[in-house]
Amino acid sequence: MLDNGFDAPPALPAPDVGAYMIAHLTETHDIWHIVTGYDTDKPGECAIDGFYLAQLHPSPGLVGLLCKNMMKTAIEEPATADTNFSAVVHGWLLGKRARPLFGVDWTPLWREPLAAVRALYGIDPAPVSKLIAM
């Protein structure tokens, strides 16, 4: 993570469970991109949406986020629909295979090699990539 120029994110206030969930996902969103290997482009964001849905209870907010990205694709970039839908499926499959990332205390892992962190959490895109072409 240090190689990618990331530092530990600042803590956001979380007075209740819902606020904690939003704060934690906001604070760790970029970390999840690094650990999963998904880029920050549109397909990468779609893949993270799929990963979130696989890892977390499919709340209206998470489903809404996915729907927003798919609607934006349909309206603004319909030619990318196949790529973006494939990315969602890839993220969902990878998220189902991986150990949960929500609630991870990343601080002790900050200096660990990325490959070791991925291995610890079962993040291996190779088997998933064989199932779906992105």
Contacts in CASP RR format, 6 or more apart in sequence:
PFRMAT RR
TARGET T0000
AUTHOR 0000-0000-0000
METHOD contacts of the structure
MODEL  1
MLDNGFDAPPALPAPDVGAYMIAHLTETHDIWHIVTGYDTDKPGECAIDG
FYLAQLHPSPGLVGLLCKNMMKTAIEEPATADTNFSAVVHGWLLGKRARP
LFGVDWTPLWREPLAAVRALYGIDPAPVSKLIAM
1 31 0 8 1.000
1 34 0 8 1.000
1 106 0 8 1.000
1 110 0 8 1.000
1 114 0 8 1.000
2 110 0 8 1.000
2 111 0 8 1.000
3 114 0 8 1.000
4 34 0 8 1.000
6 30 0 8 1.000
6 31 0 8 1.000
6 34 0 8 1.000
8 106 0 8 1.000
8 107 0 8 1.000
8 110 0 8 1.000
9 27 0 8 1.000
9 28 0 8 1.000
9 30 0 8 1.000
9 31 0 8 1.000
10 27 0 8 1.000
11 23 0 8 1.000
11 27 0 8 1.000
12 23 0 8 1.000
12 26 0 8 1.000
12 27 0 8 1.000
13 19 0 8 1.000
13 23 0 8 1.000
14 20 0 8 1.000
14 23 0 8 1.000
14 24 0 8 1.000
21 102 0 8 1.000
24 102 0 8 1.000
24 103 0 8 1.000
25 52 0 8 1.000
25 102 0 8 1.000
28 101 0 8 1.000
28 103 0 8 1.000
28 104 0 8 1.000
28 106 0 8 1.000
29 48 0 8 1.000
30 40 0 8 1.000
31 106 0 8 1.000
32 38 0 8 1.000
32 48 0 8 1.000
32 51 0 8 1.000
32 101 0 8 1.000
33 39 0 8 1.000
33 40 0 8 1.000
33 44 0 8 1.000
33 48 0 8 1.000
34 114 0 8 1.000
35 101 0 8 1.000
35 114 0 8 1.000
35 117 0 8 1.000
35 118 0 8 1.000
35 121 0 8 1.000
35 123 0 8 1.000
36 47 0 8 1.000
36 48 0 8 1.000
36 51 0 8 1.000
36 91 0 8 1.000
36 94 0 8 1.000
36 98 0 8 1.000
36 123 0 8 1.000
36 125 0 8 1.000
37 123 0 8 1.000
37 125 0 8 1.000
38 44 0 8 1.000
38 45 0 8 1.000
38 47 0 8 1.000
38 48 0 8 1.000
38 51 0 8 1.000
38 87 0 8 1.000
38 91 0 8 1.000
42 69 0 8 1.000
42 73 0 8 1.000
42 77 0 8 1.000
42 80 0 8 1.000
42 84 0 8 1.000
43 80 0 8 1.000
43 83 0 8 1.000
43 84 0 8 1.000
43 86 0 8 1.000
43 87 0 8 1.000
43 134 0 8 1.000
44 87 0 8 1.000
45 69 0 8 1.000
46 66 0 8 1.000
46 69 0 8 1.000
46 70 0 8 1.000
46 73 0 8 1.000
46 84 0 8 1.000
46 85 0 8 1.000
46 87 0 8 1.000
46 88 0 8 1.000
47 87 0 8 1.000
47 88 0 8 1.000
47 90 0 8 1.000
47 91 0 8 1.000
47 94 0 8 1.000
48 91 0 8 1.000
49 62 0 8 1.000
49 65 0 8 1.000
49 66 0 8 1.000
49 69 0 8 1.000
49 88 0 8 1.000
49 91 0 8 1.000
50 66 0 8 1.000
50 88 0 8 1.000
50 89 0 8 1.000
50 91 0 8 1.000
50 92 0 8 1.000
50 95 0 8 1.000
51 91 0 8 1.000
51 92 0 8 1.000
51 94 0 8 1.000
51 95 0 8 1.000
51 98 0 8 1.000
52 62 0 8 1.000
52 65 0 8 1.000
53 62 0 8 1.000
53 63 0 8 1.000
53 66 0 8 1.000
53 92 0 8 1.000
54 91 0 8 1.000
54 92 0 8 1.000
54 93 0 8 1.000
54 94 0 8 1.000
54 95 0 8 1.000
54 96 0 8 1.000
55 95 0 8 1.000
55 98 0 8 1.000
55 100 0 8 1.000
55 101 0 8 1.000
55 102 0 8 1.000
56 62 0 8 1.000
56 102 0 8 1.000
66 88 0 8 1.000
69 84 0 8 1.000
70 84 0 8 1.000
70 85 0 8 1.000
70 88 0 8 1.000
73 80 0 8 1.000
73 81 0 8 1.000
73 84 0 8 1.000
74 81 0 8 1.000
77 84 0 8 1.000
83 134 0 8 1.000
86 132 0 8 1.000
86 133 0 8 1.000
86 134 0 8 1.000
87 134 0 8 1.000
89 132 0 8 1.000
90 125 0 8 1.000
90 128 0 8 1.000
90 129 0 8 1.000
90 132 0 8 1.000
90 134 0 8 1.000
91 128 0 8 1.000
93 128 0 8 1.000
93 131 0 8 1.000
93 132 0 8 1.000
94 123 0 8 1.000
94 125 0 8 1.000
94 128 0 8 1.000
97 122 0 8 1.000
97 124 0 8 1.000
97 127 0 8 1.000
97 128 0 8 1.000
98 121 0 8 1.000
98 122 0 8 1.000
98 123 0 8 1.000
99 120 0 8 1.000
99 121 0 8 1.000
99 122 0 8 1.000
101 121 0 8 1.000
104 121 0 8 1.000
109 117 0 8 1.000
109 120 0 8 1.000
112 120 0 8 1.000
117 123 0 8 1.000
118 124 0 8 1.000
END
